[in-house]
Amino acid sequence: MSALTVALFGALAVYLGGWYAGYWIGNFSLLLFVMTVVTLGYWLAERLRFAPARAAAADTLASQDAQRRADLARMGIEKVDGDVELARQKVLEQPWWLDWTAGLFPVILIVFLLRSFLFEPFKIPSGSMIPTLLVGDLILVNKFHYGIRLPVLNTKIVPNNEPKHGDVIVFRYPVDPRIDYIKRVVGLPGDEVSYQNQRLSINGKPVDLKALGDYYDEDSMRYAPRFAEKLGSIEHDLLVQPTGSSAFRPLESFQRFRDQCRYSAEGVTCKVPAGHYFVMGDNRDNSQDSRFWGFVPDENIVGRAFFVWMNFGNLRRIGSFH
């Protein structure tokens, strides 16, 4: 059994190492699910087989020692060297391969349940959501706000709220579902979203926008015009470069519902299909979003982002960003 455990840990090390080195894209949800199932198997085996076997062996050892002492006592030998209790405790000890499998099951199970149904942490990898979220922000995502979904499969089993205009969501990138993206919802099913000449309109009505002055981006060491935009009941800041291009070229991977979008030199206009959402980054001229690769299916949504729990480079970032 210890050989099997070594093989499993070896496979885990190879998987994590290849993921870290960039040889493949890992799936942490699937990995956590597999680890939960494997450690559950060890935990059950420990409770039902290994622990009872060790207890029986320890009882046998104690019984044999008691019998030996009784036999010696009948021969007139009262003083017997050796402490069977130390040997008995040694027999009862859990071997290392059960310590690192069955012993970890409760912890892994708690993490799996919390991450799958309540909150999941993410790290902001790019500047597409500046100024709302910065590179290096560690955020929490509410997994049950839009309904309870099955782990790994992401199939909704209990509905809850629907995404609304202005929500910041984490979702599986439609082009490659192994990758998680974070953007802001600007278009709901049935909406006509238009981004023309760097100005957003929804169902023919321009979205409220007001200038806030310049924003200094420490990463690029440049200033950019900052605006406040109101989507539904949510007001948020965004950046728009006055020299940015209004023309967008869709990616070749944008195939499904491609006919729902019209591209021109001034921008793009899309009719959002049922069960899908149109999303954009707050850093409008530095965001690969629905303007390029299309719509986000409801089944790809992971949850609603709502809180920065840490930024090691700037502790003042901690807190809600709504």
SEGU-32710 format. One line per field, with one value per residue (C-alpha): residue in one letter; x, y, z. Coordinates in steps of 0.05 Angstrom, whole numbers. Each point is the difference from the previous one (the first is absolute). Layout:
# residues N
type: a;...
u: X;...
v: Y;...
w: Z;...
END
This chain:
# residues 322
type: m;s;a;l;t;v;a;l;f;g;a;l;a;v;y;l;g;g;w;y;a;g;y;w;i;g;n;f;s;l;l;l;f;v;m;t;v;v;t;l;g;y;w;l;a;e;r;l;r;f;a;p;a;r;a;a;a;a;d;t;l;a;s;q;d;a;q;r;r;a;d;l;a;r;m;g;i;e;k;v;d;g;d;v;e;l;a;r;q;k;v;l;e;q;p;w;w;l;d;w;t;a;g;l;f;p;v;i;l;i;v;f;l;l;r;s;f;l;f;e;p;f;k;i;p;s;g;s;m;i;p;t;l;l;v;g;d;l;i;l;v;n;k;f;h;y;g;i;r;l;p;v;l;n;t;k;i;v;p;n;n;e;p;k;h;g;d;v;i;v;f;r;y;p;v;d;p;r;i;d;y;i;k;r;v;v;g;l;p;g;d;e;v;s;y;q;n;q;r;l;s;i;n;g;k;p;v;d;l;k;a;l;g;d;y;y;d;e;d;s;m;r;y;a;p;r;f;a;e;k;l;g;s;i;e;h;d;l;l;v;q;p;t;g;s;s;a;f;r;p;l;e;s;f;q;r;f;r;d;q;c;r;y;s;a;e;g;v;t;c;k;v;p;a;g;h;y;f;v;m;g;d;n;r;d;n;s;q;d;s;r;f;w;g;f;v;p;d;e;n;i;v;g;r;a;f;f;v;w;m;n;f;g;n;l;r;r;i;g;s;f;h
u: 0;58;26;-68;3;70;-26;-59;44;47;-57;-22;70;5;-68;16;70;-24;-55;51;49;-54;-1;-76;-57;-21;-71;1;-73;10;64;-33;-59;48;40;-65;-22;69;9;-71;18;61;-42;-52;54;32;-65;-26;64;67;-17;-39;57;51;-45;-7;75;12;-51;33;68;-27;-34;63;40;-50;1;76;2;-52;42;63;-37;-21;74;15;27;-34;46;-4;39;-33;-59;-51;-37;54;-4;-76;0;49;-47;-58;37;-28;52;25;-40;-65;21;7;-63;-55;26;-8;-71;-39;42;-5;-75;-12;41;-37;-69;18;32;-54;-63;18;62;58;64;30;60;-6;52;-8;-19;-65;-42;41;-18;-51;48;76;51;17;-67;-23;-76;-57;-55;-70;-16;-73;-24;-21;-22;32;38;30;76;42;-61;-24;-72;-51;-43;-31;-16;10;12;12;59;-18;31;64;15;73;1;51;-14;32;29;-46;59;37;-42;62;16;-38;-15;-28;-40;-60;-70;-24;-52;-54;-38;-42;39;30;69;36;70;10;55;20;-69;-45;-75;-51;-64;12;11;70;25;11;72;36;73;40;68;63;20;73;15;61;14;3;21;-50;-61;-67;-67;-45;-75;-59;-50;-67;-26;-68;7;75;48;72;63;32;57;-5;60;-19;47;-29;-28;-75;6;1;19;-33;43;-5;-24;-63;-47;-62;-50;50;-59;-28;55;13;70;19;54;-38;-6;-45;-74;-25;-67;11;-29;-44;40;62;33;42;60;54;60;2;66;-38;60;40;-51;-12;-75;-66;16;53;-20;-75;-50;6;-49;-35;30;70;-13;40;-26;-3;64;-11;61;75;27;74;50;70;26;-55;-38;-47;-32;-34;-75;-63;5;-75
v: 0;47;-12;22;62;17;-8;46;53;-7;11;61;29;-11;32;61;6;-1;50;47;-7;16;-68;-3;39;-31;-8;14;-17;-68;-11;18;-47;-58;14;0;-67;-32;22;-21;-70;-1;28;-55;-53;27;-1;-67;-40;27;30;-63;-44;41;-2;-75;-8;44;-41;-64;27;20;-67;-38;42;-13;-74;-1;36;-48;-60;30;15;-73;-17;47;57;63;54;3;51;39;47;-26;66;34;-56;3;76;-12;-51;48;57;22;-11;60;-15;2;64;34;-28;-20;52;55;-19;45;61;-14;-12;66;38;-37;18;72;11;-37;29;64;41;-10;42;27;42;57;-17;59;73;-8;21;61;44;-44;-58;3;-52;-40;10;-64;-2;-42;-25;-16;-69;-4;70;-24;-68;-64;-39;-70;1;-12;-6;70;-22;43;-41;54;68;65;71;16;42;73;61;21;-66;-22;-74;-55;-50;-54;30;-24;-10;-43;-20;-21;74;46;72;59;55;46;-18;54;-40;-48;-50;38;66;35;24;51;26;55;52;-21;11;-55;-3;-52;-8;65;41;27;-21;58;21;57;20;-8;26;-39;-66;-19;-72;-20;-61;35;67;37;43;-19;37;-28;-1;-21;-44;-23;-68;-13;18;-10;58;-17;32;-16;22;22;22;58;-28;-70;-34;-6;-57;-72;-63;-63;-60;-59;-41;44;-46;-13;56;39;22;38;53;54;30;67;52;34;-62;-60;-12;-68;-31;-43;-70;-35;-32;42;65;55;19;53;21;66;16;6;7;-56;-56;-63;-8;-13;51;-49;-71;3;-16;-35;-59;-4;-69;31;48;-17;54;73;35;47;8;11;-41;15;37;-12;62;46;-18;60;-40;-46;8;-1;31;10
w: 0;14;-71;-28;43;-25;-72;13;31;-59;-49;40;-2;-75;-12;44;-29;-72;18;33;-58;-50;-36;10;32;66;24;75;9;-31;39;66;-16;-16;64;41;-30;8;72;15;-24;46;58;-8;-6;63;40;-26;-10;20;68;23;-24;39;62;-6;-8;61;41;-22;21;68;9;-18;49;55;-14;1;66;29;-24;31;65;6;-6;57;-42;22;-30;-76;-41;-58;-7;-48;0;-41;-51;1;-15;-56;-31;6;-35;-67;-55;-39;-63;40;36;-68;-30;49;49;-51;-22;49;-19;-75;6;35;-52;-56;29;14;-68;-38;32;38;-17;-47;-2;-64;-19;-50;-53;-48;-4;-37;60;21;37;36;9;-5;-19;62;34;35;-4;27;-45;27;-28;21;-20;-69;24;26;-53;0;10;-62;-46;19;-13;37;47;43;-33;37;-26;-73;-22;-8;-34;34;36;0;-16;-5;-56;-41;-63;-57;-47;51;61;38;9;47;-20;39;-33;12;-26;-48;-40;23;-43;-51;7;-60;21;-42;10;-51;0;71;27;28;-15;23;-39;-36;63;15;68;49;0;36;0;65;-21;-16;31;9;-16;41;-43;-66;32;-43;11;-29;1;55;-4;44;-36;26;-20;30;74;1;-11;-14;-27;-67;-44;-73;-41;-45;-53;4;-61;-10;-49;25;-37;27;15;-47;60;3;-38;42;-7;-42;-43;59;-5;-51;-5;-32;3;57;44;11;14;26;17;62;-10;52;56;-15;24;-31;44;-3;40;36;-35;-65;-47;34;6;-41;11;-34;-54;-25;18;11;54;68;8;66;13;-2;58;62;47;19;21;59;46;-2;58;-12;-43;26;-36;26;63;-10;-57;51;1;-42;-70;-10
END
